[in-house]
């Protein structure tokens, strides 16, 4: 694996310029390192996250451009603003999982919650939700995806300055049984309801979900 994460708003420039940089460095990484797959992660210079509207657009355009011409395995790293055991974290995760799936990325690598800088602030629940959202939108037309993303991103992007840090792993899980706390299960169900209200029927069709 090789990894590179262009910074939107930094030396790479704005939306279009950073997308060009992302495409070029992704292709170049395969040539330079002879890797078998590449892990991306466009990051917002102001917020330090990959789930911002602009960085999601860059990641999607980059993946679509490369997938149209090459058979390369592409992944994307997840850095959310909010932390574990918060609805905002799960909604951010959903937005990126939907973007990555719709744009053809083969690997989802997450979730590094709380911008990936807080010790122990990541759990299996974020990864579960990431995978479920990917399954939920697989095969949907791009028009529906864009409409869904506009609504979803609008729910959390106004809260960047007050984003909840959430809780560390040991407060989100029973560390002996390795099971999520009831509090986190309730948060998960709240996020599921939001996604269902947005028109995704994945969870209602499942035979079983977390009780």
PyMOL commands that set and color helices and strands:
alter all, ss='L'
color gray80, all
select helices_A, chain A and resi 15-33+53-67+87-102+114-116+124-137+142-162+169-172+182-197+202-205
alter helices_A, ss='H'
color red, helices_A
select strands_A, chain A and resi 2-3+7-8+37-40+43-44+73-79+107-112+173-174+179-180
alter strands_A, ss='S'
color yellow, strands_A
deselect
rebuild
show_as cartoon
